[in-house]
Amino acid sequence: MARNPVQFQKGMSRAAFQSRYGREDQCHEELVRLRWPDGFACPACGGRKYSFYAARRAFQCSLCRRQTSVKAGTLFHKSKLPLGIWFLAIYLVTQSKNDISALELSRQLGVTYDTAWVVKQKLMAAMAERNKAYKLKGSVQIDDAYLGGERKGPSGRGAKGKTPFLAAVETTRDGKPAYIKLRLVAGFTKEAVEGYARETLEPGCEVMSDGLACFTGLAKAGMIHTAIARGRASRRLVDPRFKWVNIGLGNIKSAITGTCRAIRPKHAARYLAAYEYRYNRRFDLGRMVPGLAKISAQTTPKPYRRRLAAGTSR
């Protein structure tokens, strides 16, 4: 039987990771290269000449005399963790197909659970920022879904304990899935769908949805919208016209319930962003480690509470 080349690609092995990022000095050199690809530039005055103090790993600008580290002004700003721990976390978060729990991450990194949880949340926040840089185009399938298990209360849409979100999958000309976009919404309303479309889809996309009334908001956002009545919900999984978005939703929920067990609504946006980030880069797993390291080097620091609160709005 022929194997899917994307699914069975090697990615970056643990041995390859250790060879490239196994020592602290290797991680430091890589971060310097990623942050200053054209050579050191003083964050205060832009000066190019500097002195380097190896004991403190500090750069001193020869022009204004300001000292700075390669971590300052990045995602790693003021972190007491060695860069080797951060790079290993990047490796584990990106190379795990179905995510990695904070508990397992703490065991792999040799740090406390709380430290591992914060590291993961910061990396997922960086993924979320990067996801905003591009939009879907061409043919798109879109569907509504919920995160969260069953709880007491009213059934159907708006049930308590569930977090609503929208998923859209861009398909190629031969009908294969290309990229996905996942966003939390306050509810399934025309206004929410219109806002989602303006944020994640290029104007003029040919978007296919079910007959839910809220999807009329797609046309208001400049999309070419086709609504298809799919009958009762039990038929949705076998409808070939929505195959890839339904498969994507199934994989997302399996990853969350199988790996993380459950997530709080206020953190859900970052978990969806991490899945979106990995899914959209599944064609070349080996590039995800240096890719996320580069994004982290270019991510400006935010206070702990502000960064972790960034994904709470819906």
N, C-alpha and C positions, 0 to 999 in steps of 0.2 A: 504494500500500500504506500502511495506517495505521501510524504510528510510535508506539512506546511512549513516552508522555509523560515517564515517569520516566527512561528511558535517554537521551532527547534533550533534557532540560532544560539550560538555559544554565549554571547554577551562577554562580560569581563569576568574571568575566573578569579577566585580568591588568590591564587598564586600570582596572577598577572597584577592584581591590585597591590599585593605585598611588594612585588618587584618595583612598582612605580611609586607607591605612596607609603611604603613600609616604615620609613624613618621620618623623624620630625623635620630634619633638614630638607628632605625631599618635598614634604608638604609645604614648608615655608617657601622654598624656591618656586614651587608650582603656583602658590598664591601670589607671589611677587610678579610672576609672569602674567598671570590672569588679570591682576589689578592694574599693572603698568606695562602693557604689551609693548609700548614704545620707549620704555625706560622710566625710571623714577621721575615723578613729578610732585613737587611739594604741594600738599593740600592747601597751604596757606598762601603762598606766593607764586606757585607754579615753577619754581626753580628746578633745574635739572641736575645741578652738581650737588653731591652729598658725601657725607662720611657715614660709614656703617659701623656700629658698635655691636660686635658679635655676641658679647656676653648677654646683652639685653635684647638683641635682635632689633635694634632701633636704628632708624635712618635720621640723620641730622642734615637739614638743608644748609648748604654752604652760603646761601644768600641771606636768609632771615634767621638762621640758627634754630628753627623750630625742629623738635624731635617728634617722630611719629613711628608707629609700628605698622606692619602690613595689615594687621587686623583692624586697626582704628578706622572708623568710618565704613565698616562692612558689616555683614551679618554676624561676624565673630567679635564685634566690638566689645571690649572689656570682659570677654569670656576668659575664665580661668582654666578652661579645658585645653589640653594640648591640641594643636592642629591635627595631629594624627588621629585623635578621637573623633574630631569633626569629619575628617575625610572618610574614616571607617563608617561613620553614621550615614554619610552621603552614599557610600557604596551599598550599605544594607538597605536603605530606603529605596534606592533606585533599581536595584537588581532583584528585589523580591516581587514576583509577579502579583501576588495577592496581598501586598503590603506586609508590614511587620509590626507587631504590637509593641507598645512602649515597654512592656515587661520583658519581652524577648530581646528588645534593643538594649535594655539595661544589662542583661546578662552577657550579651555579645560585646558591649563596650566596657564592661567592668565598672559601671557607675551606678548610682542610686536610681530608683525608678523615677523619682521626681526630676532628676537631671535629664534622664533619657527622654522623658515626656516633653520637657521644654525644648530640648534639642530637636526632637521630631516636629513639634509645632512650629518652630522657627523655620525649619527647612520646608515644611509644607506651605507656610506663609510666603516664602520666596517663590515656590512653585506657582502659587496663586497669582502673584504679581506678574510672573512671566507669561502665564496663560492669557493675560489681557492684551498681549502684543499682537495677536492675530485673530482673524475671524474665519468662519466657515464660508464657503462659496459653492456655486453650482447647485447640484441636487442634494437636498437635505431631508432626512426623516426626523420628525420631532415627536416627543411623547411626554406625558406627565407621569410623575411617580412620587412615592413617599418613602422616607426613611423612618424606621421605628417599628416596634412590634405592636401587637394587639394590646389594648388596654380597655378598661371599663369606660363606657360612655357611648355616645351616638356612633353609629356605623356610617360608612360611606365617606364622601369628601368632607373634610373638616373634622375628621375624627381626632379626639384628643390623643396626645402622645406621639403624633406623627409629624414629620417635617417634610413639607412639600418642596419639590424641585423639578426642574425641566431638564430634559436631555435631548440633544440634537446630534445626529451623525451625518457627516458629509460622505457621500458615496462617489466612487469614480464612474467613468463612462461604462465600464463593464460590470457595474453593480457591486463592487467590492467596497468595504468600509475604509475610509481614509482617516478622518479625524472626528473627535467628539468634543462637545461643549456641555458642561454641567454647571448649573447655577441654582441656588436656593431662591425661592420666591415667597412672597407673603401669602399668596393664595393663587388659585387658578382663575385669574380675572383677565379681561382684555388688556387692561393697563399693565399688568405684570408681564404678560406675554409680549406686548409691544416693547416694553423696556428690555426684556431679555433679548428680543430679536435685534434691537438697535445696538446692544452691547456685544453680541456674539456672532451675528450674521452679516455678510456683505449685502448691501441693497441689491435687489434683483434675484436673490436666491429662489430657486424653485422648491418650495417647502411643502412636504406632504404630512398631513396630520390626520387624526381621527375627527369625528364630528363634534367634539366638545366645543361649546360656544365661545370659550375664551380664546381659541385659536384664530378667531376673526381679527384679533389684534395684529396678526402677522402682516395682513394687507396694509394696515395703517403704518407699519414700519417700512413699507416699500418692498415687500416680498411678493412673489408670485405664489399664491396659496392655493393648494388643492386639499379639500376636506373629503375624507372617505369614511362613511358610516361602517363600522366594523361589527355591529351587533353586540352581543353580550361579551363580557370581559374574558370568558373562558376561551374565546376564539382568537384572542389577540396574539398569543404566542405562536400560532400556526399561520398567521397572515404573512405571506412572503413580502408584501409591500412594506412591512414594518420590521422585517427580519433583523436588521443590524442594530437598530435602536433597542429592540426588545432583548437581543442577546447582550448588548452592552449593559442594560439595566439589570439583567439577571446576574451578570458577572460582578457588577458593583455590589449588589446586595449580598452575593455569596462571599465576596472578599471581606465585607464589613462584618457579617455575622460569623464567618469562619475564622477570621484572624483577630479582629478587634472586639468581637462579640456584640458590642453596642457602642454608640457614640452619643454624646450630649448634643442637643440641637445647636447650642452656641458654638460648638466646634465643627459642626457638620460641613460648613463651607470649605474648610481647609482639607478635610478628608476627601471630599469630592474633587477638589483642585489637584490633590496628589494623584488620584486615579486618572484624572484627565491628563495630567502631565506625563505619566508613564505610558498611558495608552497612545498618545499622540507621538511618542518617541519609540514605540515598540519596534520600528523597522531597523534600529541600530542601537542595541542595548549598550554596547561598549562605549558609546559617546555620552551616555547619560551621566557618568561620574564626573568627567571634566566639564560637562555642560552645566550641571548643577553647582559645581564648585565655582565656575565663572559667574553664574548668576548671584551666588552668595557673595562673591567679591565685589559685585556691582550694586548690591542691595544696601541702601543706607540704614543705619541703625535706628531702632525705635525702642522706647522704654518697654520693659517686659509686659506691662499691663496693656499698653496701647497696641503692641503687636499681636498679642493673643486675643484682643478684643476686636481685631480688624475683621474677623469673619463672622461676627455675631449678628450683624444686620441682615435682614432678609427682604 
